[in-house]
Amino acid sequence: MINNISNLFQIIYKNARPEEIATEEPNTYKNCFMCDFELLESTQFTKNRVCPKCNFHYTMSAKQRIESLIDINSFKETNKSLTSVDPLTFVSNSSYKDSIIKDQKRTGLAEAIMTGHCTISGFECNLIALDFGFMGGSMGSVVGEKISLTFEDSAQKKIPVICIVTSGGSRIQEGTLSLMQMAKVTTASNKLTNSGVPHITVLANPTTGQSYASFANLADIILAEPQAILGYNPIETMSEANTDKNMNIPHTSESHLKHGMIDAIVHRKDLKDVLSALLELFGKEFKINKISKSKLIESHQTYTPAWKSVELSRHPKRPKSSDLMSRMLDNFIELHGDRSFSDDPTIISGIGQLNGQTIAIIGQERISETRIMPEGFRKAQRTLLLAKKFKLPVITLIDTPGVNLSFESEHRGIGNSIAKTMSLMSDIDVPTISIIIGEGGSAAALSLGISDKSLMLKNAIYSPISPEEASELLYKDKDKKEKVADDLKLTSLDCKNLGIIDSIINEPDEGAHKNHYETVRMIKRSIVHELSYLQGKSIRSIKKSRYKKFRDIGQYTTNLKASINREATNLKDTVTDKMKQILDS
């Protein structure tokens, strides 16, 4: 792991400009900068410029990056002739024009960027690659213009765009004109977003400054190479400002993943495969059509005692969301983080293929009694917004004891995050299906349960509060939890009878934990059937039905009806008590 901040910038600088240091360090590429491992005989270093021992990813030129990703001879460069001038006649130790000419000769590029059209594993896309070796990959007017032109072309032609970013800061020689490129590329990125075109960014070592704080962080999917230095503050400034020369650097890919700022860390050798999988998923080549006019026939459901359902729903070997996703979906790409604070492990979300169709999926991952934090709900919101943009059906898997009620959770906005998640679920312009697979606890479950079709495994439960908590509140006695479980009407059959769910998915004998594969088969069959039905309807009709479904939940009545109901209940209780007395005698 990179941990010496005082030497890091020099390592990156040398790594990007080998020609400049060849005379003073002729053996630069014999050994790794980071671990001193001999690189001359390493095929991994030759092919991917990665040290096989410490995994340090050396800088690649824009040309090398493009060649490592594209299908052979598929890249057609665009706007190649654009080059920088000296609009401010900037004065320093060397002129701006001289610096540009020097880097042009050394790199063979007109500017710190290459853009073009290509295919990756047969999938069409526009590709942007910055080159740190050209003035630190800084964003001047030409870089901003070429990025904007590529975004506009992708928006017009509906072609996905992939950005490989490595940048060291600002093009100070262009003054405020350089700063304004952030506004230019941001507005162009908005145009791309509004057109519904996929935007994928790969952050390489280093990615800092204006590029990082604009288009690089506006992508739908953000990937990063291992151990890359990422952040708004340029690494050279960090190095100069730091007084502890052995301080661990917080600006790494690994730190960004932990704090929810990127979706995944991808090794360079795997990058082409991951990008091609994403392009395939966003391509949405297949769609589940209406399979049958007949309804899916539910097997006759016998009532399971409430407390037994509670125990089965919490069984330690019951399949989790991650188990179901891995068995149901092809090409599943998991998305991480809320892009704000953290990556809550109690929410797993991403995109994958179900029977060939791309879907968005969000699962509540049961981790003992761990409850969902605000960042978990914000992570779910990211996936919902992605589904909305790309018109992907949403499947949610519900299994949680509830919401985290700590002070930290309150301070990080738990109420707001739940409300926004429910709002997105209730108004999203795509078909939605929710399945309660285990314990559906409180607003944490409801937030992802506002769907067009609500399904429930036979031995799952759905309740505003756990039986233990309800027993303590009502009777100050947790031993009455079994009685309270009956009163809460939390079983699948209770929820079906109350109109809270639409249908029950059967489980293997003795519970889902006895046969994961059979459980997955039955869940997948139900999802495909419901999705085929929903996709045969218009979005307008789907949303209208969704609104009516939740608008009508819960009974209300007049005072007269309430009085009649009370009398009927009292009469029933009287008859029951009388019959009990007769039987006892």
C-alpha positions as CSV (number, residue, x, y, z in Angstrom):
1,M,0.0,0.0,0.0
2,I,1.2,3.5,-0.8
3,N,2.1,5.2,2.5
4,N,5.0,7.6,2.1
5,I,3.4,10.9,1.1
6,S,6.7,12.8,0.8
7,N,7.9,10.6,-2.1
8,L,4.7,9.8,-3.8
9,F,4.4,12.8,-6.1
10,Q,7.9,12.2,-7.4
11,I,7.2,8.6,-8.0
12,I,4.1,9.5,-10.1
13,Y,6.0,12.2,-11.9
14,K,8.8,9.9,-12.9
15,N,6.4,7.2,-13.8
16,A,4.7,9.6,-16.3
17,R,7.8,11.2,-17.7
18,P,10.4,8.5,-18.2
19,E,12.2,10.3,-21.0
20,E,13.0,13.3,-18.7
21,I,14.7,11.1,-16.1
22,A,16.4,8.5,-18.3
23,T,19.7,10.3,-18.1
24,E,19.8,10.7,-14.4
25,E,18.2,7.3,-13.5
26,P,19.1,4.9,-16.3
27,N,17.8,1.9,-14.3
28,T,14.4,3.3,-13.6
29,Y,12.4,0.4,-15.1
30,K,14.6,-2.4,-13.9
31,N,13.0,-2.3,-10.4
32,C,9.6,-1.3,-9.0
33,F,9.5,2.2,-7.6
34,M,7.5,1.0,-4.6
35,C,8.9,-2.4,-3.6
36,D,12.1,-2.7,-5.6
37,F,10.8,-5.9,-7.3
38,E,12.6,-6.7,-10.6
39,L,10.3,-5.8,-13.5
40,L,12.4,-6.7,-16.6
41,E,11.2,-10.3,-16.8
42,S,7.6,-9.6,-15.8
43,T,5.0,-10.2,-18.5
44,Q,2.4,-8.6,-16.3
45,F,4.4,-5.3,-16.2
46,T,5.1,-5.5,-19.9
47,K,1.4,-6.0,-20.8
48,N,-0.4,-4.0,-18.1
49,R,2.3,-1.9,-16.4
50,V,1.4,-3.4,-13.0
51,C,4.0,-4.6,-10.5
52,P,3.2,-8.3,-9.9
53,K,4.5,-8.1,-6.3
54,C,3.0,-5.0,-4.8
55,N,0.3,-4.5,-7.4
56,F,1.3,-0.8,-8.0
57,H,-0.4,0.4,-11.1
58,Y,2.1,2.5,-13.1
59,T,0.8,5.4,-15.3
60,M,-0.1,4.5,-18.9
61,S,-0.2,7.0,-21.7
62,A,-3.5,7.8,-23.3
63,K,-2.6,5.7,-26.3
64,Q,-1.6,2.7,-24.2
65,R,-4.8,2.9,-22.2
66,I,-6.9,3.0,-25.4
67,E,-5.0,0.1,-27.0
68,S,-5.5,-2.0,-23.8
69,L,-9.3,-1.6,-23.9
70,I,-10.5,-1.4,-27.5
71,D,-11.2,-4.1,-30.1
72,I,-8.2,-4.1,-32.5
73,N,-8.2,-1.3,-35.0
74,S,-11.6,0.0,-33.9
75,F,-10.6,3.4,-32.5
76,K,-11.3,6.4,-34.7
77,E,-9.9,9.6,-33.1
78,T,-12.0,12.7,-33.1
79,N,-11.1,16.4,-33.0
80,K,-7.4,15.5,-33.2
81,S,-6.3,18.8,-34.6
82,L,-7.5,21.0,-31.6
83,T,-4.5,22.4,-29.8
84,S,-3.9,25.0,-27.1
85,V,-2.7,28.6,-27.7
86,D,-1.4,31.1,-25.1
87,P,-4.5,33.3,-24.5
88,L,-3.0,35.1,-21.5
89,T,0.6,35.3,-22.7
90,F,1.4,33.7,-19.4
91,V,4.9,34.6,-18.1
92,S,6.9,32.2,-16.0
93,N,10.4,30.6,-16.1
94,S,9.4,29.0,-19.4
95,S,6.7,30.1,-21.7
96,Y,3.4,28.3,-22.0
97,K,3.9,27.8,-25.7
98,D,7.3,26.2,-25.1
99,S,5.8,23.8,-22.5
100,I,3.1,22.7,-24.9
101,I,5.5,22.1,-27.8
102,K,7.9,20.2,-25.5
103,D,5.1,17.9,-24.3
104,Q,3.7,17.5,-27.8
105,K,7.1,16.3,-29.0
106,R,7.6,14.0,-26.1
107,T,4.1,12.4,-26.0
108,G,3.1,12.6,-29.7
109,L,-0.2,14.2,-28.6
110,A,-1.6,17.6,-29.5
111,E,-3.0,17.9,-26.0
112,A,-3.5,16.1,-22.7
113,I,-6.4,14.1,-24.0
114,M,-7.5,11.7,-26.8
115,T,-11.1,11.2,-27.7
116,G,-12.7,9.0,-30.3
117,H,-15.2,6.3,-31.2
118,C,-14.5,2.6,-30.8
119,T,-15.9,-0.8,-29.8
120,I,-15.1,-2.8,-26.7
121,S,-15.9,-6.5,-27.0
122,G,-18.2,-5.5,-29.9
123,F,-20.1,-2.9,-27.9
124,E,-20.1,0.6,-29.4
125,C,-18.9,3.6,-27.3
126,N,-17.1,6.9,-27.3
127,L,-13.9,6.9,-25.4
128,I,-12.1,9.8,-23.5
129,A,-8.6,9.2,-22.2
130,L,-6.5,11.9,-20.4
131,D,-2.7,11.7,-20.3
132,F,-0.9,12.6,-17.1
133,G,2.3,12.8,-19.1
134,F,1.1,15.9,-20.9
135,M,1.2,18.8,-18.4
136,G,0.0,16.6,-15.7
137,G,-3.3,15.9,-17.5
138,S,-4.5,19.3,-16.5
139,M,-7.8,20.7,-18.0
140,G,-7.2,23.6,-20.2
141,S,-9.6,25.0,-22.8
142,V,-8.8,22.3,-25.4
143,V,-9.3,19.5,-22.9
144,G,-12.6,21.0,-21.8
145,E,-13.7,21.5,-25.4
146,K,-12.9,17.9,-26.5
147,I,-14.7,16.4,-23.5
148,S,-17.8,18.6,-24.2
149,L,-17.8,17.7,-27.9
150,T,-17.6,14.0,-27.0
151,F,-20.5,14.3,-24.5
152,E,-22.6,16.2,-27.0
153,D,-21.9,13.6,-29.7
154,S,-22.8,10.7,-27.3
155,A,-26.0,12.5,-26.3
156,Q,-27.0,13.1,-30.0
157,K,-26.2,9.6,-31.2
158,K,-27.2,7.7,-28.0
159,I,-23.7,6.2,-27.6
160,P,-22.3,5.3,-24.1
161,V,-19.2,7.3,-23.1
162,I,-16.3,6.0,-21.1
163,C,-13.8,8.4,-19.5
164,I,-10.3,7.2,-18.4
165,V,-9.2,10.0,-16.1
166,T,-5.7,10.8,-14.8
167,S,-5.1,14.4,-13.9
168,G,-2.8,16.4,-11.6
169,G,-4.5,19.8,-11.1
170,S,-5.2,23.1,-12.9
171,R,-3.9,24.5,-16.1
172,I,-2.8,27.7,-14.3
173,Q,-1.2,29.1,-17.5
174,E,-4.8,29.7,-18.8
175,G,-6.0,31.3,-15.6
176,T,-9.7,31.7,-15.1
177,L,-10.3,30.3,-18.6
178,S,-9.1,26.9,-17.2
179,L,-11.3,27.2,-14.2
180,M,-14.3,27.8,-16.4
181,Q,-13.8,24.5,-18.2
182,M,-15.3,22.9,-15.1
183,A,-18.6,24.7,-15.9
184,K,-18.3,23.8,-19.6
185,V,-17.9,20.1,-19.0
186,T,-20.5,20.0,-16.3
187,T,-23.2,21.5,-18.5
188,A,-22.2,19.1,-21.3
189,S,-22.4,16.2,-18.7
190,N,-26.0,17.4,-17.8
191,K,-26.9,17.2,-21.5
192,L,-25.6,13.6,-21.5
193,T,-27.6,12.7,-18.4
194,N,-30.8,14.2,-19.7
195,S,-30.5,12.2,-22.9
196,G,-30.4,8.9,-20.9
197,V,-27.0,7.9,-22.2
198,P,-24.6,5.8,-20.0
199,H,-21.6,7.6,-18.6
200,I,-18.8,5.5,-17.0
201,T,-15.7,6.9,-15.5
202,V,-12.4,5.1,-14.6
203,L,-10.2,7.0,-12.1
204,A,-6.5,6.2,-12.5
205,N,-3.4,7.2,-10.6
206,P,-3.6,10.2,-9.9
207,T,-7.0,11.8,-10.4
208,T,-7.2,15.2,-8.7
209,G,-8.1,18.8,-9.3
210,Q,-10.6,20.2,-11.7
211,S,-11.3,17.0,-13.6
212,Y,-12.0,15.1,-10.4
213,A,-14.4,17.8,-9.1
214,S,-16.4,18.0,-12.4
215,F,-17.2,15.4,-15.1
216,A,-15.3,12.5,-13.4
217,N,-17.7,12.6,-10.4
218,L,-20.8,13.0,-12.5
219,A,-20.7,9.6,-14.1
220,D,-23.4,6.9,-13.6
221,I,-20.8,4.4,-12.6
222,I,-17.4,5.3,-11.1
223,L,-14.6,2.7,-11.1
224,A,-11.1,3.2,-9.9
225,E,-7.8,1.4,-10.2
226,P,-6.2,-0.1,-7.0
227,Q,-4.2,2.3,-4.8
228,A,-4.9,5.3,-7.1
229,I,-4.6,8.7,-5.5
230,L,-8.0,10.5,-5.8
231,G,-9.2,13.8,-4.5
232,Y,-9.8,17.4,-5.3
233,N,-6.6,18.6,-3.6
234,P,-3.7,18.0,-6.0
235,I,-1.2,15.4,-4.6
236,E,1.7,17.8,-4.8
237,T,-0.1,20.3,-2.6
238,M,-0.9,17.5,-0.2
239,S,2.7,16.5,-0.1
240,E,3.9,20.1,0.6
241,A,1.3,20.7,3.3
242,N,1.8,17.5,5.2
243,T,4.1,17.6,8.1
244,D,4.0,13.9,9.0
245,K,6.1,12.4,6.2
246,N,5.0,8.8,7.0
247,M,1.2,9.5,7.2
248,N,-1.1,7.1,5.5
249,I,-2.8,8.9,2.7
250,P,-6.6,9.1,3.0
251,H,-7.0,9.9,-0.7
252,T,-6.7,6.4,-2.1
253,S,-9.2,4.3,-4.1
254,E,-9.6,2.0,-1.1
255,S,-10.5,4.9,1.2
256,H,-13.0,6.2,-1.4
257,L,-14.7,2.8,-1.6
258,K,-15.0,2.6,2.1
259,H,-16.5,6.1,2.3
260,G,-19.0,5.4,-0.5
261,M,-17.5,7.7,-3.2
262,I,-16.9,5.1,-5.9
263,D,-18.7,1.9,-7.1
264,A,-15.8,-0.5,-7.3
265,I,-12.0,-1.0,-7.5
266,V,-11.0,-2.9,-10.7
267,H,-7.6,-4.3,-11.4
268,R,-6.3,-3.1,-14.8
269,K,-6.2,-6.7,-16.2
270,D,-9.9,-7.0,-15.5
271,L,-11.0,-3.6,-16.7
272,K,-11.9,-4.4,-20.3
273,D,-14.2,-7.3,-19.1
274,V,-15.9,-5.1,-16.5
275,L,-16.5,-2.3,-19.0
276,S,-17.9,-4.7,-21.7
277,A,-20.2,-6.2,-19.1
278,L,-21.5,-2.7,-18.2
279,L,-22.0,-1.8,-21.8
280,E,-23.9,-5.0,-22.4
281,L,-26.1,-4.4,-19.3
282,F,-26.8,-0.8,-20.4
283,G,-27.5,-2.0,-24.0
284,K,-30.7,-3.7,-22.8
285,E,-30.8,-6.1,-25.8
286,F,-33.5,-8.4,-24.4
287,K,-36.9,-8.0,-22.7
288,I,-39.1,-10.5,-20.9
289,N,-42.2,-10.6,-22.9
290,K,-45.7,-11.6,-21.7
291,I,-45.4,-15.4,-21.2
292,S,-48.9,-16.5,-20.5
293,K,-52.4,-15.0,-20.2
294,S,-53.1,-17.2,-17.2
295,K,-52.4,-16.2,-13.6
296,L,-49.6,-17.9,-11.7
297,I,-51.5,-20.5,-9.6
298,E,-50.6,-20.3,-5.9
299,S,-50.6,-23.5,-4.0
300,H,-53.0,-23.7,-1.1
301,Q,-51.5,-22.0,1.9
302,T,-51.9,-23.5,5.4
303,Y,-51.5,-21.1,8.4
304,T,-48.1,-21.2,10.0
305,P,-48.2,-20.2,13.7
306,A,-46.9,-16.6,14.0
307,W,-44.0,-17.3,16.3
308,K,-42.8,-20.3,14.2
309,S,-42.8,-17.9,11.2
310,V,-40.7,-15.4,13.2
311,E,-38.1,-18.2,14.0
312,L,-38.0,-19.4,10.4
313,S,-37.7,-15.9,9.0
314,R,-34.6,-15.4,11.2
315,H,-33.0,-18.8,10.7
316,P,-29.2,-18.3,10.4
317,K,-29.1,-20.5,7.3
318,R,-32.0,-18.9,5.5
319,P,-30.9,-17.5,2.1
320,K,-29.8,-13.9,2.1
321,S,-30.2,-11.3,-0.6
322,S,-26.7,-11.9,-1.8
323,D,-27.3,-15.6,-2.1
324,L,-30.4,-15.0,-4.2
325,M,-28.7,-12.4,-6.4
326,S,-25.8,-14.7,-7.2
327,R,-28.0,-17.5,-8.2
328,M,-30.8,-15.5,-10.1
329,L,-28.7,-13.0,-12.1
330,D,-26.1,-13.1,-14.9
331,N,-23.5,-10.4,-15.3
332,F,-24.3,-8.9,-11.9
333,I,-22.4,-5.6,-11.3
334,E,-22.6,-4.5,-7.7
335,L,-22.7,-0.7,-7.0
336,H,-21.2,0.7,-3.8
337,G,-21.7,3.7,-1.6
338,D,-24.0,6.7,-1.3
339,R,-21.5,9.2,-2.9
340,S,-21.7,11.1,0.3
341,F,-20.5,9.4,3.5
342,S,-20.1,5.6,3.4
343,D,-21.0,2.2,2.0
344,D,-23.6,0.5,4.2
345,P,-23.1,-3.3,3.9
346,T,-26.8,-3.9,4.9
347,I,-27.8,-2.8,1.5
348,I,-26.6,-4.6,-1.7
349,S,-27.6,-3.1,-5.0
350,G,-26.6,-3.2,-8.6
351,I,-27.6,-4.2,-12.1
352,G,-27.7,-7.6,-13.7
353,Q,-29.6,-9.8,-16.2
354,L,-32.7,-11.8,-15.4
355,N,-33.6,-14.2,-18.3
356,G,-31.5,-11.9,-20.5
357,Q,-33.2,-8.7,-19.5
358,T,-31.2,-6.0,-17.6
359,I,-32.8,-5.1,-14.3
360,A,-31.9,-3.0,-11.2
361,I,-31.9,-4.9,-7.9
362,I,-31.7,-3.7,-4.3
363,G,-31.4,-6.2,-1.5
364,Q,-31.4,-5.8,2.3
365,E,-28.6,-8.0,3.5
366,R,-29.2,-9.4,6.9
367,I,-26.0,-9.2,9.0
368,S,-27.0,-10.5,12.4
369,E,-29.1,-7.8,14.1
370,T,-27.4,-4.9,12.2
371,R,-29.9,-2.3,11.2
372,I,-29.9,0.0,8.2
373,M,-28.1,3.4,8.4
374,P,-29.1,6.5,6.3
375,E,-26.2,5.9,3.9
376,G,-27.9,2.5,3.1
377,F,-31.1,4.2,2.1
378,R,-29.1,6.8,0.0
379,K,-27.3,3.9,-1.7
380,A,-30.7,2.4,-2.6
381,Q,-31.7,5.8,-3.9
382,R,-28.7,5.9,-6.3
383,T,-29.8,2.6,-7.8
384,L,-33.4,3.8,-8.1
385,L,-32.3,6.9,-9.9
386,L,-30.1,4.8,-12.2
387,A,-33.1,2.6,-13.0
388,K,-35.2,5.6,-13.7
389,K,-32.7,7.0,-16.1
390,F,-32.2,3.8,-18.1
391,K,-35.8,2.5,-17.8
392,L,-34.8,-0.6,-15.9
393,P,-37.4,-2.7,-13.9
394,V,-36.6,-2.6,-10.2
395,I,-36.6,-5.7,-8.0
396,T,-36.2,-5.3,-4.2
397,L,-35.5,-8.1,-1.7
398,I,-36.6,-7.2,1.8
399,D,-34.9,-8.8,4.9
400,T,-34.1,-6.4,7.8
401,P,-34.8,-6.1,11.6
402,G,-35.4,-2.4,11.0
403,V,-33.9,1.1,11.1
404,N,-30.8,2.0,13.0
405,L,-32.0,4.3,15.8
406,S,-28.7,5.5,17.2
407,F,-27.8,9.2,17.6
408,E,-25.3,8.8,14.7
409,S,-28.2,7.7,12.5
410,E,-30.3,10.7,13.5
411,H,-27.4,13.1,12.9
412,R,-26.8,11.6,9.4
413,G,-30.4,12.1,8.4
414,I,-32.3,8.8,8.9
415,G,-35.8,10.3,8.6
416,N,-34.9,12.2,5.4
417,S,-33.3,9.2,3.8
418,I,-36.3,6.9,4.5
419,A,-38.8,9.5,3.2
420,K,-36.8,10.1,0.0
421,T,-36.5,6.4,-0.6
422,M,-40.2,5.9,-0.2
423,S,-40.9,8.8,-2.5
424,L,-38.7,7.5,-5.2
425,M,-40.2,4.0,-5.0
426,S,-43.8,5.3,-5.1
427,D,-43.2,7.5,-8.2
428,I,-40.6,5.8,-10.3
429,D,-41.5,5.4,-14.0
430,V,-40.6,1.7,-14.3
431,P,-42.2,-1.6,-13.1
432,T,-41.3,-2.5,-9.5
433,I,-41.6,-5.8,-7.7
434,S,-40.7,-6.4,-4.0
435,I,-40.3,-9.7,-2.2
436,I,-40.1,-10.1,1.5
437,I,-37.7,-12.9,1.9
438,G,-37.1,-12.9,5.6
439,E,-37.9,-10.3,8.3
440,G,-39.7,-7.2,7.1
441,G,-39.1,-4.9,9.9
442,S,-40.7,-1.4,10.2
443,A,-40.1,1.5,7.9
444,A,-36.8,-0.1,6.7
445,A,-38.9,-2.8,5.0
446,L,-41.6,-0.4,3.8
447,S,-39.2,2.0,2.2
448,L,-38.4,-0.7,-0.5
449,G,-41.8,-2.3,-0.4
450,I,-43.8,0.4,-2.1
451,S,-44.0,-1.6,-5.4
452,D,-46.4,-2.6,-8.1
453,K,-46.3,-6.2,-7.0
454,S,-45.6,-7.1,-3.4
455,L,-44.7,-10.8,-2.9
456,M,-43.7,-12.6,0.3
457,L,-42.1,-16.0,1.0
458,K,-44.4,-18.3,3.0
459,N,-42.4,-18.1,6.2
460,A,-41.4,-14.5,6.0
461,I,-42.9,-11.8,8.3
462,Y,-43.9,-8.2,8.0
463,S,-44.4,-6.0,11.0
464,P,-44.0,-2.4,12.2
465,I,-42.1,-3.6,15.3
466,S,-40.5,-6.9,16.4
467,P,-42.6,-9.1,18.7
468,E,-40.0,-8.7,21.5
469,E,-40.2,-4.9,21.3
470,A,-44.0,-4.9,21.2
471,S,-44.1,-7.3,24.2
472,E,-41.9,-5.0,26.2
473,L,-43.9,-1.9,25.2
474,L,-47.3,-3.4,25.9
475,Y,-46.7,-5.7,28.8
476,K,-43.2,-4.8,30.1
477,D,-42.6,-8.5,29.6
478,K,-40.6,-10.0,26.7
479,D,-41.9,-13.5,27.5
480,K,-45.3,-12.5,26.0
481,K,-43.6,-12.3,22.6
482,E,-45.4,-15.3,21.2
483,K,-48.8,-13.9,22.1
484,V,-47.9,-10.5,20.6
485,A,-46.7,-12.2,17.4
486,D,-50.2,-13.6,16.9
487,D,-51.8,-10.2,17.6
488,L,-49.5,-8.3,15.1
489,K,-50.8,-10.4,12.2
490,L,-47.3,-10.5,10.7
491,T,-47.4,-13.8,8.8
492,S,-47.6,-14.0,5.0
493,L,-51.1,-15.4,5.1
494,D,-52.2,-12.6,7.5
495,C,-50.6,-10.0,5.1
496,K,-52.3,-11.5,2.1
497,N,-55.7,-11.5,3.8
498,L,-55.2,-7.9,4.8
499,G,-54.4,-6.9,1.2
500,I,-50.9,-5.8,2.2
501,I,-49.2,-8.2,-0.2
502,D,-50.4,-9.5,-3.6
503,S,-49.2,-13.1,-3.4
504,I,-47.3,-15.7,-1.4
505,I,-44.3,-17.6,-2.8
506,N,-44.1,-21.1,-1.4
507,E,-41.0,-22.5,0.4
508,P,-39.4,-25.9,0.6
509,D,-40.7,-28.2,3.3
510,E,-39.5,-27.0,6.7
511,G,-38.3,-23.6,5.4
512,A,-36.2,-21.9,2.7
513,H,-33.0,-22.7,4.6
514,K,-33.5,-26.4,3.7
515,N,-33.0,-25.9,-0.1
516,H,-31.6,-22.6,-1.4
517,Y,-31.7,-23.7,-5.0
518,E,-35.4,-24.6,-4.8
519,T,-36.2,-21.3,-3.1
520,V,-34.4,-19.3,-5.8
521,R,-36.2,-21.3,-8.5
522,M,-39.6,-20.4,-7.0
523,I,-38.7,-16.7,-6.4
524,K,-37.3,-16.3,-9.9
525,R,-40.4,-18.0,-11.5
526,S,-42.7,-15.5,-9.6
527,I,-40.6,-12.5,-10.6
528,V,-40.5,-13.4,-14.3
529,H,-44.2,-14.0,-14.3
530,E,-45.1,-10.7,-12.6
531,L,-42.5,-8.8,-14.7
532,S,-43.9,-10.2,-17.9
533,Y,-47.4,-9.0,-16.8
534,L,-46.3,-5.5,-15.8
535,Q,-44.3,-5.0,-19.0
536,G,-47.4,-5.6,-21.0
537,K,-48.9,-2.5,-19.5
538,S,-48.1,1.2,-20.1
539,I,-46.2,3.1,-17.5
540,R,-49.1,5.5,-17.0
541,S,-51.4,2.5,-16.2
542,I,-48.8,1.0,-13.9
543,K,-48.4,4.2,-11.9
544,K,-52.1,4.8,-11.7
545,S,-52.6,1.2,-10.3
546,R,-49.7,1.7,-7.9
547,Y,-51.2,4.9,-6.5
548,K,-54.6,3.3,-6.1
549,K,-53.1,0.2,-4.4
550,F,-51.5,2.2,-1.6
551,R,-54.1,4.9,-1.4
552,D,-56.7,2.3,-0.6
553,I,-54.8,0.3,2.1
554,G,-56.3,0.5,5.5
555,Q,-60.0,0.6,6.4
556,Y,-62.0,3.6,7.5
557,T,-65.7,3.8,8.4
558,T,-68.5,5.9,9.7
559,N,-69.5,6.1,13.4
560,L,-72.5,3.9,12.7
561,K,-70.4,1.2,11.1
562,A,-67.9,1.5,13.9
563,S,-70.7,0.9,16.5
564,I,-72.0,-2.1,14.6
565,N,-68.5,-3.6,14.3
566,R,-67.9,-3.1,18.0
567,E,-71.2,-4.8,18.9
568,A,-70.4,-7.7,16.6
569,T,-67.0,-8.1,18.2
570,N,-68.5,-8.0,21.7
571,L,-71.2,-10.6,20.7
572,K,-68.5,-12.9,19.2
573,D,-66.4,-12.7,22.4
574,T,-69.5,-13.4,24.5
575,V,-70.4,-16.5,22.4
576,T,-66.8,-17.7,22.6
577,D,-66.6,-17.3,26.3
578,K,-69.9,-19.1,26.8
579,M,-68.8,-22.0,24.6
580,K,-65.6,-22.3,26.5
581,Q,-67.5,-22.5,29.8
582,I,-69.8,-25.2,28.4
583,L,-66.8,-27.2,27.2
584,D,-65.0,-26.8,30.5
585,S,-68.0,-28.1,32.5
